Amino acid sequence: MTPIRRAYRHPHAAPFRKIPDGFLRCLRLVLRGESGMSTAEYAIGTLTAAAFASVLYMLVTSDFVTEALTSLLRQALSGQSR
């Protein structure tokens, strides 16, 4: 009996006993998976995160966003509504 199948021997788990063995085998393979990124995947992930951070920084420091945030903050502090 597979470890996943053994987990469903609880008396209140009767509906789960009807799960096909093929599905449980696939579930076990998916859950086992690899335990982390390789060096190349880590490097690509780091570069992607750095690129996203730089685009986000450029967007937030743009004149349009700065003006919008400043006016929103002024309205909130003065008690005015839009």
N, C-alpha and C positions, 0 to 999 in steps of 0.2 A: 504494500500500500504506500502511495506517495506521501511525503510530508504534508503537502497541501491537502490531500484527501483526508489524512489523519486529523487535520485541524477541524474538520467538519463532523466529527463523531459526537459532538455535543448533542444532547437530546433535543434541544430547541433549534437545532440547525437542520432539521429535516428537509426544508426546501433546497438547501445547498447541496444535498447529497445527489441531486439529479443533474449536477453539472457534468458534462461529458469529459472524459479523460483527456481528449485532444485539446480542449480549451484549457484545462489545467496545466497541460504540458507547455502550451504556448505562453500562458501566464507566468509559469516558472522561468522560462527562458527570458522573457521580457524583464522580469523583476531581478533576475540574476545580473544580466548586462555587464557592462564594463564599469569599473569603479573609478572613473576619472578621465580627464582629458590627457592625451599624449602631448608631447612638447609642441608639436606643430599646431595642434588645435588650441593649446593654451596661448601661443603667440598670436594666432589669428583672432582669438577672442579678445586678447588684450589690445590689439590694434583697432579692432572694431569699437571697443569701449572708448578708447582714446579719441577716435574720430567722432563718435557720437557726442562725447563730452565737448569737443572743440566746436562742433556745429551748434550745440545747445548754448554754449557760452557766447558765441557770436550772435545768436538769435536774441538772447536775453539782454545783451549789452547794446543792441541796436537802438537807434533813436526812437523808432516807433514804439517798441515795447517799453523802453524807459519812460517815455511820455505817458503811455497808457497806464503803467503802474503808478506813476507819480500822481496822475489825475485821480485814479481810483483811491489812492491813499489819502489824498486831500479831501475827497468827498466823504470818505469814511470818517475822518477825524473831525470834519466840520458838521457832520450830521445831515448832510444833504442827500437826497435820493436822486436817482437818475431820471 
